[in-house]
Amino acid sequence: MPAYLIVYRESPVRDAAELAEYSRQTREMAGGDWKLTPLVVYGAVHPLEGQAPDGVIMLQFPTIEDAKAWYESPAYQAALPHRQKAADYRAIFVEGL
């Protein structure tokens, strides 16, 4: 069953250098053995209900185990503090059908 990581940026970027470092580190991970498919990366947001986030990312993984392994990997955990310093985010895993 596929799983999705959905990340909402809830505020404008406050530290562009931190976000650039996060992006650099996660791009380096893309060449690895991770089974992920980017589906949404900061596309235009069209709110229907409630406040629109500043940005949205959605990654697809084959399973929730694959998603958790990627998120909990040493490489991603090293990159994560840079994203957290760059802006306010909310992140969730969702299992698909």
C-alpha positions in Angstrom: 0.0 0.0 0.0 1.5 3.4 -1.0 2.3 6.0 1.7 2.7 9.7 1.3 4.7 12.3 3.2 2.9 15.6 3.1 4.8 18.7 4.3 3.1 22.0 4.7 5.2 25.2 5.0 3.1 27.3 7.3 5.0 30.6 7.2 7.2 32.4 4.7 10.9 31.4 4.6 12.8 33.3 7.3 16.2 31.9 6.5 16.9 31.3 2.9 20.5 30.0 3.6 19.1 27.3 5.9 16.6 26.3 3.2 19.3 26.2 0.6 21.4 23.9 2.8 18.4 21.6 3.4 17.7 21.5 -0.3 21.4 20.7 -1.1 21.5 17.8 1.4 18.2 16.3 0.3 19.2 16.5 -3.4 22.3 14.5 -2.5 20.0 11.8 -1.0 18.0 11.6 -4.3 20.7 9.6 -5.9 20.5 6.9 -3.3 18.4 3.8 -3.0 15.3 5.5 -1.7 12.1 4.5 -3.3 10.3 7.8 -3.4 8.5 9.8 -6.1 8.0 13.5 -5.7 4.4 14.3 -6.6 4.2 17.9 -5.5 7.0 20.4 -4.8 5.8 23.9 -4.1 3.2 24.0 -6.8 0.5 26.7 -6.9 -1.9 26.4 -3.9 -5.6 26.9 -4.4 -7.3 27.0 -1.0 -10.8 25.7 -0.8 -11.3 25.7 3.0 -9.3 27.3 5.7 -6.0 29.1 5.5 -3.7 28.2 2.6 -0.2 27.0 3.6 2.8 28.9 2.2 3.9 25.8 0.3 3.3 22.1 0.0 5.5 19.1 -0.8 4.1 15.5 -1.3 6.4 12.5 -1.7 5.1 9.0 -2.5 6.7 5.9 -1.1 5.9 2.2 -1.8 5.0 1.5 1.8 4.8 3.3 5.2 7.9 1.4 6.2 9.8 2.9 3.3 8.6 6.4 4.2 9.6 6.0 7.8 13.0 4.6 6.9 13.7 7.6 4.7 12.5 10.1 7.3 14.4 8.4 10.1 17.6 7.8 8.1 20.8 9.5 9.4 21.1 11.5 6.2 17.6 13.0 6.4 17.8 13.6 10.1 21.0 15.6 9.4 19.2 17.7 6.9 16.0 18.2 8.9 17.2 20.9 11.3 18.0 23.2 8.4 14.4 23.0 7.2 13.1 23.6 10.7 15.3 26.7 11.0 14.2 28.0 7.6 10.5 28.3 8.3 7.6 26.8 10.2 6.4 23.4 8.9 3.9 20.7 9.6 4.6 17.1 8.3 2.4 14.0 8.2 2.4 10.5 6.8 -0.7 9.3 5.1 -1.3 5.7 3.9 -3.0 5.4 0.5 -5.2 2.9 -1.1 
